[in-house]
Amino acid sequence: MTVKDQQLKSQTRLASIVIVVTMLGWMALNFFGGKMGLPVRYAFLADLAAMAAFLWALIVLFRVWRQRQQGE
């Protein structure tokens, strides 16, 4: 396995971890925010943060996919 393959693998792993943590955190914030009676603006803030994290992960995974396509 080359150094470039290891870098692509670590980028993929990082993006996957970001997706999982974001999803779990977003669900937890929405659940506990509703139970604690937090204002709706915090729900929108959590939604925007989750969308930003998902967008970042999507861009990273797209770049990894493109680099693997060019390497073959």
C-alpha positions, 0 to 999 in steps of 0.5 A: 500500500502506497503512501497516497493510498494510506492518505486516501484511506485516512481521509475516508475514515475521517469523513465517515467518523464525521458523518456518524458523529454529526448524525448522532449529535444532531439527533441527540441535540434535537431530542434533548433540546425538545425535552429541555424546552430549548428555544427553536433557534438552537434547533436551527443552529444545530441543523446548520452545523449538521449541514455544514459537517455533512457538506464538508464530508461530502466534499472530502469523499468526492475528492477521494473518489476523484483521486482514486479515479485518476490513479487507476 
